[in-house]
Amino acid sequence: MNSIRNSVQLIGNLGSEVTSVTLENGQTLTKFPLATNEFYNSSEGEKVQKTQWHNIVAWGNKGESMAKTLEKGSEVMIHGKLEYRSYEDKEGVKRYSTEIIANSFFKIG
């Protein structure tokens, strides 16, 4: 039941190539930005496109599979969970990040 309490499903397009790094502990970290689009009509009757950007993160084999399968522009469905984190940048400024931790994906088209 806990897995549906924090559940996100997105369909969108990759905004850049997938990047993967192997960490000191041997685990693979994979990241890429995903753009989702919504369309609506403005009060003047014009069609408007609203784009949201999401930071996608995947670990281990899932990320390695994404890196092999996906490329910039690919349309993909991502299922995962929402995660917030904070960190200090190189200048010591506290930054905040919202990420989607991918559990599964499906390349469309």
Buried (B, 14 or more C-beta within 10 A) or exposed (E): EEEEEEEBEBEBBBBEEBEBEEEEEEEBBBBBBBBBEEEEEEEEEEEEEEEEEBBBBBBEEBBBBBBEEBEEEBBBEBBBBEBEEEEEEEEEEEEEEEBBBBBEBEEEE
